[in-house]
Amino acid sequence: MEKYADILNRFSGKKILLIGDIMLDKYIYGDVSRISPEAPVPIVKIEQEFCELGGVGNVASNVASLGGEAFLISFVGKDAEGKILRELLEQKGIGCALDEGGVTIQKTRVIGKNQQLIRFDKEETDKKTFSENVKIIIREKSEQSEIIIISDYAKGCITADLMELLIPYREKIIADPKPSNKNLYKNIFLITPNKKESLEMSGSTTPEEAIFKLGDELNSNVLITLSEKGMMLLADEKIREIPTYAREVFDVMGAGDSAIATIALGLAANASLEESAILANYAAGISVEKKGTYSVGIEELKNRLFSGENKIMNFDELKRVVLDYKRKNKRVVWTNGCFDLLHTGHIRYLKEAKKSGDVLIIGLDSDESVRSLKGPTRPIQSELERAEILSSMEFINQVTIFALGGVKEYLRELKPDFYVKGGDYNIDTINQEERRIVEEYGGKVVIVPHIKDKSTTNTIKIIMEKG
């Protein structure tokens, strides 16, 4: 595993150029409790709406979250959706050159009680031609980038004109193709169709037959993604089957995006195609455990690869995980504290807190924060020791370490359904700004009864007395 650690460490800063159809994915979540009297359709009471990068945007998001430097080239409309896409790209630190024309592609999914009810698509699929200014940028970025990703969703972005422009760089092109554009991908380094696409492109009945036909016809390496069943790789005229590393398959949407982003970074980091594919399958395994499209983080991938699972997360990782919980209609519980010298009072409190919802997230005061709250002799155990002990408990889902005064930011960003405090507080003595934040977004403050005489201070006192 040491070589994979070295490869992942080299992901940082690798330049990946992405060209393809970008889309705005909009999600509308709500509760369904009755049928409309106007027509036999469910009424969705909207509870949550948000937008995410779709299409090549999701691939770029995965490149960025894995530590690479992503630059994206595509088409958007002069409309509100195009503006939202630009803002999302900026938020994720993704550079872009977007030609304007037509309408921005948008997919709106309406989900009620964890079931997708309907999807609305707004799109134009006519062939598009990049402006001369953008063509100059394509040449410049192709020269500067280690790998070029082509994400073809058959929406008009990928054309013969574009692929002719990229002929000098074909040895560093990997493409997620569409069958209708098969002939555009001759002589490039790698194609990554899914099972259905590979069968359609080759006229075969099995992936084993398809992979050889495509490799021979297109003169390219071939990686067929098989969703929850893993991948099949043809490189140097040899087939390698790579099983999935997912624990739970919840949603296969976006797994291919995570995979191709990881392969690109692996190749950019001088890994072999087989090594890159193995890493990509771990990334895809994480993705299929999540609801909807998901950007796999580099620390998340390292943890999965080397330790199986790590519940200790930084803020950005935690935000992604909490969003996934909410998509799955999981009720999120947050509580925070020092948790120094864990005792039975802590355990009972945390188990009681978990009963408020479905997942329990612990905010852990950093060492600096504990010293400011408890004095210079505390904590007895470091923040990493305390985090590791807490994360070993099965009923705790995630642990994050925050600096002094950081709770408010976590509450604002994560918006837990329940904010649990111990019984040494009441609704009027807790921090009122924290209470206001929770109540403003519709969350609830829960007070768990205090367990008498159980505290770290008392534990330390008893130890000192017994000498």
Buried (B, 14 or more C-beta within 10 A) or exposed (E): EEEBEEBBEBBEEBBBBBBBBBBBBBBBBBEBEEEEEEEEEBBBEEEEEEBBBBBBBBBBBBBBBBBBBBBBBBBBBEBEBBBBBBEBBEEBEBBBBBBEEBBBBBBBBBBBEEEEBEEEEBBBEEEBBBEEEBBEBBBEBBEEBBBBBBBBBEBBBBBEEBBEBBEEBBEBBBBBBBBEBBEBBEEBBBBBBBBEBBBBBBEBEEBEBBBBBBBEBBEBBBBBBBBBBBBBBBBEEEBBEBEBBBEEBBBBBBBBBBBBBBBBBBBBBEBBBBBBBBBBBBBBBBBBBBBBBBBBBBBBBBBBBEEEEBBBBEBEBBBBBBBBBBBBBBEBBBBBBBBBBBBEBBBBBBBBBBEBBBBBBBBBBBBEBBBBEBEEEBBBBEBEEBBBBBBEBEEBBBBBBBEEEBBBEBBEEBBBBBBBBBEEBEEEEBEEEBBEBBEEEEBEBBBBEBBEEBBBEEBBEEEEEEE
